[in-house]
Amino acid sequence: MFVILDTQDAPPVIASAPAARPRRALSRRVGRIAAPYLYLAPALVLLVVWTYQPLAQALQLSTYSWNLLPTSPMRSVGSANYERLVGLPAFWASVRRTGVLIAGLLPFTVGLPVLIALASRRVGARARTIYHALIFAPFLVAPVAAAAVWRWLLHPRTGFVDSVLGSQRNWVYDARTAHWVIIGITGWQLLGFAVLVVWAGLAGISGDYDEAARVDGASAGQIRRWITLPLLSPTLVFLILTTVLLSPTLTFPLIDTMTQGGPAQATTNIYYLLYEYAFHSFDAGMSAAAGVLMFVGFGVVAAGLVWISEKVAFHDD
């Protein structure tokens, strides 16, 4: 403590330097603690506004009966929408088609990308860049444009595919082939993205493992089987997770442009079904209930895959 006196006999001004230091230290500590949250605040606000708030509104809407008309009152029905939904054969058929869709896309997003990425390791650096660019190009094509081109290619009389195969099958509007057409086009678009992801995973694997295995007399096939693929497993789990979560969404533009869910609902998956309930049947409650069940189902699958990914990563470490 010290006292400062002026020359005009004014009252003494008492300054406490030691007491000011703890306040400055406290403010710095608060600033350090609050700084990360201030940086995260914009992302958290957007996450709440665009994700959690619509999810809460969908959950609330799933307990009402409403035909989307502003002049029509919303009538609370409790869990009746869920009871109606799980009792509909169309719902379970769409779930089954969604499972078939995911299973059909896995060779395009996991199997073929691994083979292509391993084969491209033998290609020179410059040629490899062109090689990857050509494979990635279909991913950049707009789904609606791809649907228009493929519908022309698959035309039963004038299409390129039928002229090559010598058949006159109506690939898009045949219930036996329509779903596989959607799977094939979606896989064609996702193949390049998956190859680049696998290539990034291979680039993260040190070459010391291969050299040490060659010194021990391991063959190229043994190195791929026992070293490369196990170290690549986190990348493969990520691709499986991406396929499970995004495939119903990515196929929506193709289905809506090419088949509108037909023929005979052969291409209607769970994502397109909730769209039909909302904008074809004008049953907002059923659509919201389907969306909530889809969210819960995919959430459980995603949690399981994340758990497997963590176990695989821990095992690799």
DAPE-V335290 format. One record per run of one state. SS is the DSSP state (H for helix, E for strand, - for the rest). FROM is the first residue (numbers start at 1). LEN is the number of residues. If there is no record, write none. Layout:
ss = (SS,SS)
from = (FROM,FROM)
len = (LEN,LEN)
This chain:
ss = (-,E,-,E,-,H,-,E,-,E,-,H,-,H,-,H,-,H,-,H,-,H,-,H,-,H,-,H,-,H,-)
from = (1,2,5,13,16,17,62,64,66,75,77,80,87,89,121,125,141,143,154,160,166,178,204,208,216,220,259,270,280,284,317)
len = (1,3,8,3,1,45,2,2,9,2,3,7,2,32,4,16,2,11,6,6,12,26,4,8,4,39,11,10,4,33,1)
